[in-house]
Amino acid sequence: MSLRVLRSVCICIFIAGIPAMIVSSIRGNNEGYVVTFGVLTAIAAIILIAVAAATKTPRIDVFSDALAEKIEARVNELVTQGANEDTARQLVRQTIDLVRGSE
């Protein structure tokens, strides 16, 4: 089961559990239903907390507009000197991939 499915199921159980506890406590004196829905809601919350703590969320890299403008100016300078623009931009992409370690 993927993490997205697990999170979605737990969120649905958590959201449905709160009104289920309220309705079951209003409708009758059977505390078994209230306790059951309460325990299911608590378990869903614990699973959500555990999944959030155990999984690594990738952070977005800091983007520098000034550095991007310098790189763009350098690519334009290379193109005016006769370099192929597609090749220069591909070189920039490959350099970014190398730095990120994604290839």
LINRADA-V345199 format. One record per residue. RES is the residue in one letter. SS is DSSP state (alpha for helix, beta for strand, coil for the rest). PHI is phi in radians with two decimals (* if undefined). PSI is psi in whole degrees, -180 to 180 (none if undefined). Layout:
RES/SS/PHI/PSI, RES/SS/PHI/PSI
//
This chain:
M/coil/*/131, S/coil/-1.33/161, L/alpha/-1.13/-35, R/alpha/-1.11/-42, V/alpha/-1.17/-44, L/alpha/-1.06/-45, R/alpha/-1.10/-43, S/alpha/-1.09/-44, V/alpha/-1.11/-45, C/alpha/-1.12/-39, I/alpha/-1.13/-42, C/alpha/-1.10/-44, I/alpha/-1.10/-43, F/alpha/-1.10/-47, I/alpha/-1.19/-39, A/alpha/-1.30/-25, G/alpha/-1.20/-35, I/alpha/-1.15/-53, P/alpha/-1.15/-29, A/alpha/-1.12/-40, M/alpha/-1.13/-42, I/alpha/-1.15/-48, V/alpha/-1.13/-43, S/alpha/-1.19/-29, S/alpha/-1.35/-29, I/alpha/-1.36/-39, R/alpha/-1.26/-26, G/coil/-2.88/-180, N/coil/-1.67/9, N/coil/-1.39/103, E/alpha/-1.31/-13, G/alpha/-1.08/-40, Y/alpha/-1.14/-44, V/alpha/-1.08/-45, V/alpha/-1.15/-41, T/alpha/-1.07/-49, F/alpha/-1.15/-35, G/alpha/-1.14/-43, V/alpha/-1.17/-42, L/alpha/-1.08/-41, T/alpha/-1.13/-42, A/alpha/-1.14/-41, I/alpha/-1.11/-42, A/alpha/-1.08/-40, A/alpha/-1.15/-42, I/alpha/-1.12/-41, I/alpha/-1.12/-42, L/alpha/-1.07/-42, I/alpha/-1.15/-43, A/alpha/-1.14/-42, V/alpha/-1.15/-41, A/alpha/-1.14/-36, A/alpha/-1.33/-31, A/alpha/-1.54/-22, T/coil/-1.67/149, K/coil/-1.65/123, T/coil/-1.68/120, P/coil/-1.17/135, R/coil/-1.62/148, I/coil/-1.34/134, D/coil/-1.14/148, V/coil/-1.22/132, F/coil/-1.86/127, S/coil/-1.88/114, D/alpha/-1.11/-38, A/alpha/-1.13/-44, L/alpha/-1.16/-39, A/alpha/-1.10/-40, E/alpha/-1.16/-38, K/alpha/-1.13/-43, I/alpha/-1.14/-43, E/alpha/-1.09/-42, A/alpha/-1.12/-39, R/alpha/-1.16/-40, V/alpha/-1.11/-44, N/alpha/-1.09/-37, E/alpha/-1.13/-42, L/alpha/-1.11/-39, V/alpha/-1.16/-40, T/alpha/-1.18/-24, Q/coil/-1.47/-3, G/coil/2.00/1, A/coil/-1.34/153, N/coil/-1.29/128, E/alpha/-1.11/-43, D/alpha/-1.08/-41, T/alpha/-1.15/-41, A/alpha/-1.13/-43, R/alpha/-1.21/-36, Q/alpha/-1.13/-38, L/alpha/-1.08/-41, V/alpha/-1.11/-45, R/alpha/-1.06/-44, Q/alpha/-1.14/-35, T/alpha/-1.14/-42, I/alpha/-1.10/-44, D/alpha/-1.07/-39, L/alpha/-1.11/-44, V/alpha/-1.16/-41, R/alpha/-1.32/-18, G/coil/1.28/32, S/coil/-1.70/1, E/coil/-2.03/none
//
